[in-house]
Amino acid sequence: MTPWLDTPAGRYLREWEQAQLDPLVADVFGFHAVQIGLGAIDGLRANRMPHRWRVQDGSAPAGAAVAAPATGDGVDAAEARDARAPGVGAPHAGQ
């Protein structure tokens, strides 16, 4: 789907979806938020939770982080990979 999202129609849809998501997630409360899939859209861009993560779809090269911060919350990809729960790709609850 990612190649199609780079077409003119796909860019239009991606921008429309982003405009719909931003107000929906802006005031969602919590400490950790996870976006699973569709990395072409930053579904947590407008969210104010301190820890926002994106889970990759498995197409990443071997050894790549399963989870990475969606935005700069001070955790690098290596730390995210080392801190994830087995098979989940999320940071430890203590972070």
C-alpha positions as CSV (number, residue, x, y, z in Angstrom):
1,M,0.0,0.0,0.0
2,T,2.9,2.4,0.7
3,P,3.8,2.8,-3.0
4,W,0.2,3.8,-3.8
5,L,0.3,6.3,-1.0
6,D,3.0,8.1,-2.9
7,T,0.7,8.7,-5.9
8,P,-1.2,11.9,-6.2
9,A,-4.5,10.2,-5.1
10,G,-2.6,8.5,-2.3
11,R,-1.1,11.7,-1.0
12,Y,-4.5,13.3,-1.1
13,L,-5.9,10.4,1.0
14,R,-3.0,10.5,3.4
15,E,-3.4,14.2,4.0
16,W,-7.1,13.8,4.5
17,E,-6.6,10.9,7.0
18,Q,-4.0,12.9,8.9
19,A,-6.4,15.9,9.2
20,Q,-9.0,13.5,10.6
21,L,-6.7,11.8,13.0
22,D,-5.1,14.8,14.6
23,P,-8.2,16.1,16.4
24,L,-9.2,12.6,17.4
25,V,-6.0,11.8,19.2
26,A,-5.1,15.2,20.6
27,D,-6.8,14.8,24.0
28,V,-6.6,11.0,24.5
29,F,-5.2,10.5,28.0
30,G,-2.5,8.1,29.0
31,F,1.3,7.6,29.3
32,H,1.9,5.3,26.4
33,A,0.4,5.2,22.9
34,V,1.2,2.7,20.2
35,Q,0.4,3.0,16.5
36,I,0.4,-0.4,14.9
37,G,0.9,-0.4,11.1
38,L,0.5,2.1,8.3
39,G,3.7,4.0,9.1
40,A,3.1,6.4,6.2
41,I,0.6,8.2,8.4
42,D,1.8,9.6,11.8
43,G,-1.4,8.7,13.7
44,L,0.1,10.0,17.0
45,R,1.4,13.3,15.7
46,A,-1.0,15.5,17.6
47,N,-1.2,13.2,20.7
48,R,0.4,14.6,23.9
49,M,1.3,11.3,25.7
50,P,4.9,11.3,26.9
51,H,5.7,8.0,25.2
52,R,4.5,7.4,21.6
53,W,5.5,4.4,19.6
54,R,5.1,2.9,16.2
55,V,5.2,-0.8,15.6
56,Q,6.7,-1.8,12.3
57,D,5.0,-4.3,10.0
58,G,7.8,-6.8,9.8
59,S,9.2,-5.6,6.5
60,A,12.2,-4.1,8.3
61,P,15.6,-5.7,7.9
62,A,16.8,-8.2,10.4
63,G,18.1,-6.6,13.6
64,A,16.1,-3.4,13.1
65,A,14.0,-2.1,16.0
66,V,10.5,-3.5,16.3
67,A,9.3,-0.4,18.0
68,A,10.6,3.1,17.7
69,P,9.5,6.4,19.1
70,A,6.9,8.0,17.0
71,T,8.3,11.4,17.8
72,G,11.3,12.5,19.8
73,D,10.6,11.4,23.3
74,G,14.3,10.9,24.2
75,V,14.5,7.1,23.5
76,D,16.6,5.9,20.6
77,A,15.8,2.9,18.4
78,A,18.5,0.7,20.1
79,E,17.1,1.5,23.6
80,A,13.5,0.8,22.3
81,R,14.7,-2.6,20.9
82,D,16.4,-3.6,24.2
83,A,13.4,-2.4,26.3
84,R,10.6,-4.1,24.4
85,A,8.6,-6.9,26.0
86,P,9.3,-10.3,24.2
87,G,7.3,-10.4,20.9
88,V,5.4,-7.1,21.6
89,G,7.7,-4.3,20.6
90,A,6.7,-1.9,23.4
91,P,8.9,-0.4,26.1
92,H,8.8,-1.7,29.7
93,A,6.0,-0.3,31.8
94,G,8.6,1.4,34.1
95,Q,9.6,3.9,31.4
